[in-house]
Amino acid sequence: MSGENTTNPREEIGRVKDTELVKRLLIENYGYAPDLTYEIRGRYHRVYARKPCSLEIKGPDRQGVYFARIESDGIRLTIEGSFLVGPKATKNVVELNDERARRYLAGESVEIDGSLYGWVIVRWRDYFLGSAKAKEGKLINYVPKERRLRLDL
């Protein structure tokens, strides 16, 4: 988050309403927060997002899509979360060319403009590829192994 916020967002979990905390982190980091209900669950601080609905669905994992994770230095979006935030995000969006996008989707860290630091949304053309950590001129890759492309180089 560009160094402007030195507090650990995880310390606010339980002290602030989940939706309020997630929306604030999204606006601080990406300039936009979808109008959804957010719930932070479990020891890994996973954020689930949903639209309020009158249909009652029973079950522990039936309340929303895995949207993000609260990290000690901000909020890291899932691939699905990047699709929901990315189109209206006004900051911290990194556009990759074809070659860098292929390498990124294969699980590699790729080089970028060195002025960015913190959690960013990764975009290729009209597609949002998830989020990564921008650090020292590179995007640190967070694409889950099971969702990576296999490149035969």
C-alpha positions as CSV (number, residue, x, y, z in Angstrom):
1,M,0.0,0.0,0.0
2,S,2.7,2.4,-1.0
3,G,3.9,2.8,2.6
4,E,1.2,5.2,3.6
5,N,-0.4,2.9,6.1
6,T,1.9,1.4,8.6
7,T,-0.7,-0.4,10.7
8,N,-1.3,-4.1,10.3
9,P,-4.9,-4.5,8.9
10,R,-5.1,-8.0,10.6
11,E,-5.0,-6.2,14.0
12,E,-8.4,-4.5,13.1
13,I,-10.2,-7.8,12.5
14,G,-12.9,-8.2,15.1
15,R,-12.6,-4.5,16.2
16,V,-14.2,-3.1,13.0
17,K,-17.1,-4.6,11.0
18,D,-15.7,-6.9,8.3
19,T,-17.5,-5.1,5.4
20,E,-16.3,-1.7,6.7
21,L,-12.7,-2.9,7.0
22,V,-12.6,-4.6,3.6
23,K,-14.2,-1.6,1.8
24,R,-11.7,0.8,3.4
25,L,-8.7,-1.4,2.4
26,L,-10.0,-1.7,-1.2
27,I,-10.5,2.0,-1.6
28,E,-7.1,2.8,0.0
29,N,-5.3,0.3,-2.3
30,Y,-7.3,0.2,-5.5
31,G,-9.6,3.3,-5.4
32,Y,-12.7,1.2,-5.7
33,A,-14.8,-1.2,-3.5
34,P,-17.8,-3.1,-5.0
35,D,-21.0,-2.7,-3.0
36,L,-21.0,-6.2,-1.5
37,T,-21.2,-7.8,1.9
38,Y,-17.8,-9.0,3.1
39,E,-17.0,-11.6,5.7
40,I,-13.5,-12.4,7.0
41,R,-13.2,-16.1,8.0
42,G,-10.7,-18.4,9.5
43,R,-7.1,-18.2,10.7
44,Y,-5.9,-17.3,7.2
45,H,-8.1,-14.2,7.2
46,R,-9.9,-15.1,3.9
47,V,-12.5,-12.6,2.7
48,Y,-15.7,-13.9,1.2
49,A,-18.0,-11.6,-0.8
50,R,-21.7,-11.8,-1.6
51,K,-24.7,-9.8,-2.5
52,P,-27.5,-9.8,0.0
53,C,-30.2,-12.3,-1.1
54,S,-33.6,-13.4,0.2
55,L,-32.9,-17.0,-0.8
56,E,-31.6,-18.9,2.2
57,I,-28.8,-21.3,1.5
58,K,-27.7,-23.6,4.2
59,G,-24.1,-24.7,4.7
60,P,-20.8,-23.4,6.0
61,D,-19.2,-22.5,2.7
62,R,-22.4,-21.3,0.9
63,Q,-22.1,-17.7,1.9
64,G,-20.1,-16.0,-0.9
65,V,-17.1,-16.4,-3.2
66,Y,-13.5,-16.4,-2.0
67,F,-12.7,-12.8,-2.8
68,A,-9.4,-11.8,-1.0
69,R,-7.1,-12.3,1.9
70,I,-6.2,-9.8,4.6
71,E,-2.4,-9.6,4.7
72,S,-0.3,-7.9,7.3
73,D,0.4,-5.1,4.8
74,G,-3.0,-4.8,2.9
75,I,-5.5,-6.8,1.0
76,R,-4.6,-9.4,-1.7
77,L,-7.3,-10.2,-4.2
78,T,-8.0,-13.6,-5.6
79,I,-8.4,-14.0,-9.4
80,E,-12.2,-13.6,-8.9
81,G,-11.7,-10.6,-6.6
82,S,-9.6,-8.9,-9.3
83,F,-12.4,-9.4,-11.8
84,L,-14.8,-7.7,-9.5
85,V,-12.5,-4.8,-8.5
86,G,-10.3,-4.4,-11.6
87,P,-12.7,-2.8,-14.1
88,K,-13.3,0.2,-11.8
89,A,-10.0,0.3,-10.0
90,T,-8.3,3.7,-10.3
91,K,-4.9,2.8,-8.9
92,N,-2.4,0.0,-8.5
93,V,-3.3,-1.8,-11.7
94,V,-0.4,-3.2,-13.7
95,E,-0.9,-4.0,-17.4
96,L,1.2,-6.8,-18.8
97,N,2.1,-7.4,-22.4
98,D,1.5,-10.8,-24.0
99,E,4.9,-12.3,-23.1
100,R,4.9,-11.1,-19.5
101,A,1.3,-12.3,-19.1
102,R,2.2,-15.8,-20.3
103,R,5.2,-15.9,-17.9
104,Y,3.1,-14.6,-15.0
105,L,0.3,-17.2,-15.6
106,A,3.0,-19.9,-15.7
107,G,3.9,-18.9,-12.1
108,E,7.0,-16.7,-12.8
109,S,7.7,-13.4,-11.2
110,V,8.0,-10.7,-13.9
111,E,9.7,-7.4,-14.1
112,I,7.7,-4.1,-14.0
113,D,8.2,-0.4,-13.4
114,G,10.2,0.0,-10.2
115,S,8.1,2.8,-8.8
116,L,5.3,0.5,-7.7
117,Y,5.3,-1.1,-4.3
118,G,2.6,-3.2,-2.5
119,W,-0.4,-5.2,-3.7
120,V,-1.5,-4.6,-7.3
121,I,-4.1,-5.9,-9.7
122,V,-2.6,-7.7,-12.6
123,R,-4.2,-7.1,-16.0
124,W,-3.6,-8.4,-19.5
125,R,-5.7,-6.7,-22.2
126,D,-9.3,-6.9,-20.9
127,Y,-8.6,-9.7,-18.5
128,F,-7.7,-9.5,-14.8
129,L,-5.2,-12.2,-13.8
130,G,-5.4,-11.8,-10.0
131,S,-3.1,-9.8,-7.7
132,A,0.6,-9.7,-7.0
133,K,3.0,-8.0,-4.8
134,A,5.1,-5.3,-6.5
135,K,8.5,-5.1,-5.0
136,E,11.9,-3.9,-6.3
137,G,10.8,-3.8,-9.9
138,K,9.1,-7.2,-9.9
139,L,5.7,-8.7,-9.5
140,I,5.9,-11.5,-7.0
141,N,3.6,-14.2,-8.3
142,Y,0.6,-15.5,-6.3
143,V,-1.1,-17.6,-9.0
144,P,-2.1,-20.9,-7.3
145,K,-0.2,-23.8,-8.6
146,E,-3.4,-25.6,-9.8
147,R,-4.3,-22.5,-11.9
148,R,-1.0,-22.0,-13.6
149,L,-0.4,-22.4,-17.3
150,R,2.2,-25.0,-18.4
151,L,4.6,-23.4,-20.8
152,D,6.7,-25.6,-23.0
153,L,9.8,-23.4,-23.5
